[in-house]
Amino acid sequence: MTVPARTRSSWFLTPPALAVGWFCAALAASALGAFHTTPGDPPVALALAAGVPPLTVLVLAVRSSRFRAWARRLDLRFLTLLQTWRVAGLAFLALATVDALPAGFALPAGIGDVAIGLSAPLVAAFVVDRANRLFVFWTALGIADLILAVTLGVLYSASPAGLLLTDIDTGLMSTLPMSLVPAFGVPVTLVAHLLSLINLSGR
């Protein structure tokens, strides 16, 4: 008996399967030193790892009706609860206190992540299916926090774009285990936000 193409496709594109594959790829690349950046060089590999997945989702959202239909079948509460992991942003605050990361980067990134992570269960329980505008506003804050963190990470890096660089740079973010944050955590979290907006647009 032939399995319908739609069934095979929907199984392959399940969020957990994609996330696991994504994590394994980011971990392997990090272990091989693919994200290590020599001082003075731009963090190209890390930028691609962080930026290509969400950009791909945006392109698919605009050009593919099948992708939009798939995204609209996802559980919006599940996508929202994925943001809970961002309470791990406490690590940024801890690293800033021991001068392992610049405070100008770590404090905004850490506080923003913790705020979104702590509020995610509340949003999933009390906002989803009740207040769409509030959900969009919360999602926009989550996306803005990620973009701000990535921007500050570059501005405090030992690269030509490191305009805010002082005596401490963000080089730690290019080595394990911290490299998994920009290479996996940021893109998968941003993708979850984008999928949430696509899902909401179909309601």
PLY file of the C-alpha trace (Angstrom):
ply
format ascii 1.0
element vertex 203
property float x
property float y
property float z
element edge 202
property int vertex1
property int vertex2
end_header
0.00 0.00 0.00
1.39 3.38 -1.00
1.63 6.01 1.72
0.05 9.31 0.60
2.61 12.03 -0.12
0.84 14.38 2.28
1.31 11.92 5.17
5.00 11.47 4.48
5.46 15.22 4.14
3.63 16.10 7.34
5.66 13.52 9.30
8.95 14.84 7.94
8.05 18.43 8.71
7.03 17.95 12.34
8.58 20.65 14.57
10.30 18.13 16.91
11.97 16.32 13.99
13.19 19.59 12.49
14.41 20.87 15.84
16.39 17.71 16.61
18.05 17.73 13.20
18.78 21.41 13.52
20.34 20.95 16.96
22.54 18.07 15.78
23.79 20.12 12.84
24.55 23.14 15.04
26.31 20.95 17.62
28.43 19.23 14.99
29.39 22.52 13.36
30.26 24.02 16.75
32.36 21.00 17.72
34.27 21.27 14.44
35.01 24.92 15.13
32.95 26.19 12.20
31.76 29.19 14.19
35.11 30.21 15.61
36.05 33.66 14.38
39.55 35.08 14.25
39.70 38.55 15.84
39.25 41.11 13.09
37.13 38.84 10.87
33.33 39.11 10.64
31.32 36.19 12.16
29.96 35.07 8.79
29.28 31.41 9.63
27.46 32.26 12.84
25.44 34.96 11.09
24.36 32.46 8.42
23.41 29.87 11.04
21.30 32.42 12.89
19.78 34.17 9.88
19.17 31.63 7.11
16.48 29.51 8.86
14.12 32.41 9.76
14.67 34.00 6.36
13.78 30.68 4.74
10.55 30.57 6.75
9.70 34.11 5.64
10.24 33.21 1.98
8.15 30.06 2.30
5.41 31.97 4.11
5.16 34.41 1.21
5.57 31.98 -1.69
4.13 28.64 -0.56
0.46 28.13 0.23
1.23 24.54 1.30
3.73 25.81 3.86
1.21 28.33 5.21
-1.41 25.59 5.45
1.05 23.37 7.34
1.96 26.17 9.75
-1.71 26.88 10.43
-2.23 23.28 11.53
0.36 23.60 14.29
-0.62 24.01 17.93
-0.27 27.71 18.78
0.03 26.99 22.49
2.89 24.57 21.82
4.69 27.17 19.72
4.21 29.70 22.51
5.48 27.35 25.22
8.66 26.80 23.20
9.67 30.29 24.28
9.87 29.12 27.91
13.42 27.86 27.36
14.54 31.48 27.17
14.72 31.65 30.96
18.18 30.20 30.25
19.05 33.84 29.53
20.01 33.92 33.21
23.33 32.48 31.99
24.06 35.77 30.22
23.59 37.65 33.47
25.85 35.24 35.33
28.59 35.48 32.68
28.41 39.27 32.78
29.05 39.29 36.53
32.36 37.42 36.04
33.37 39.59 33.06
33.10 36.70 30.60
30.70 38.73 28.42
30.29 42.50 28.03
27.50 43.84 30.22
26.22 46.03 27.38
25.38 42.85 25.49
24.61 40.36 28.24
22.26 42.44 30.38
19.74 43.47 27.67
19.89 40.04 26.02
19.55 38.17 29.31
16.80 40.30 30.83
14.78 40.26 27.62
15.05 36.50 27.27
14.10 35.86 30.89
11.08 38.16 30.59
9.80 36.38 27.48
10.56 32.94 28.93
8.76 33.59 32.21
5.73 35.10 30.50
5.37 32.38 27.84
3.31 29.95 30.01
1.00 32.80 31.01
0.54 33.85 27.39
-0.15 30.25 26.37
-2.73 29.84 29.13
-4.52 33.19 29.14
-3.82 35.02 25.87
-3.88 32.42 23.08
-7.40 32.21 21.61
-8.52 35.15 23.75
-6.59 38.29 22.80
-4.97 38.16 19.38
-3.65 41.73 19.46
-1.97 41.16 22.81
-0.43 37.95 21.48
0.95 39.78 18.43
2.37 42.48 20.70
4.06 39.90 22.94
5.42 38.09 19.89
6.78 41.37 18.50
8.58 41.97 21.80
10.07 38.47 21.62
11.30 39.03 18.07
12.69 42.49 18.92
14.59 41.00 21.86
16.24 38.42 19.61
17.17 40.99 16.97
18.55 43.32 19.65
20.63 40.52 21.18
22.13 39.52 17.83
22.84 43.15 16.95
24.54 43.84 20.27
26.49 40.60 19.94
27.95 41.86 16.68
28.54 45.41 17.95
30.50 44.07 20.94
32.48 41.54 18.87
36.16 41.73 17.93
35.22 42.24 14.28
35.10 45.23 11.91
31.49 45.73 13.07
32.47 45.82 16.74
31.74 49.52 17.19
30.95 49.12 20.91
33.89 46.83 21.69
35.73 47.58 24.94
38.06 45.28 26.87
35.59 42.36 26.81
34.16 40.99 23.55
31.51 38.42 22.65
33.99 35.84 21.39
32.66 33.37 23.96
29.49 33.11 21.86
31.41 31.43 19.03
32.60 28.44 21.10
30.77 25.58 22.78
28.50 25.54 24.65
27.53 29.19 24.12
27.74 28.92 20.32
24.57 26.82 20.44
22.64 29.93 21.48
23.14 31.92 18.24
23.48 28.82 16.04
20.43 26.96 17.37
18.57 28.80 20.12
18.11 32.12 18.34
16.98 30.78 14.95
14.70 28.06 16.33
13.10 30.57 18.70
12.67 33.15 15.95
11.18 30.51 13.66
8.71 29.57 16.41
7.66 33.23 16.63
7.21 33.45 12.86
5.23 30.22 12.72
3.01 31.57 15.49
2.19 34.66 13.44
1.49 32.56 10.33
-0.71 30.29 12.43
-2.61 33.24 13.85
-3.15 34.75 10.40
-5.23 31.75 9.43
-7.73 32.14 12.25
0 1
1 2
2 3
3 4
4 5
5 6
6 7
7 8
8 9
9 10
10 11
11 12
12 13
13 14
14 15
15 16
16 17
17 18
18 19
19 20
20 21
21 22
22 23
23 24
24 25
25 26
26 27
27 28
28 29
29 30
30 31
31 32
32 33
33 34
34 35
35 36
36 37
37 38
38 39
39 40
40 41
41 42
42 43
43 44
44 45
45 46
46 47
47 48
48 49
49 50
50 51
51 52
52 53
53 54
54 55
55 56
56 57
57 58
58 59
59 60
60 61
61 62
62 63
63 64
64 65
65 66
66 67
67 68
68 69
69 70
70 71
71 72
72 73
73 74
74 75
75 76
76 77
77 78
78 79
79 80
80 81
81 82
82 83
83 84
84 85
85 86
86 87
87 88
88 89
89 90
90 91
91 92
92 93
93 94
94 95
95 96
96 97
97 98
98 99
99 100
100 101
101 102
102 103
103 104
104 105
105 106
106 107
107 108
108 109
109 110
110 111
111 112
112 113
113 114
114 115
115 116
116 117
117 118
118 119
119 120
120 121
121 122
122 123
123 124
124 125
125 126
126 127
127 128
128 129
129 130
130 131
131 132
132 133
133 134
134 135
135 136
136 137
137 138
138 139
139 140
140 141
141 142
142 143
143 144
144 145
145 146
146 147
147 148
148 149
149 150
150 151
151 152
152 153
153 154
154 155
155 156
156 157
157 158
158 159
159 160
160 161
161 162
162 163
163 164
164 165
165 166
166 167
167 168
168 169
169 170
170 171
171 172
172 173
173 174
174 175
175 176
176 177
177 178
178 179
179 180
180 181
181 182
182 183
183 184
184 185
185 186
186 187
187 188
188 189
189 190
190 191
191 192
192 193
193 194
194 195
195 196
196 197
197 198
198 199
199 200
200 201
201 202
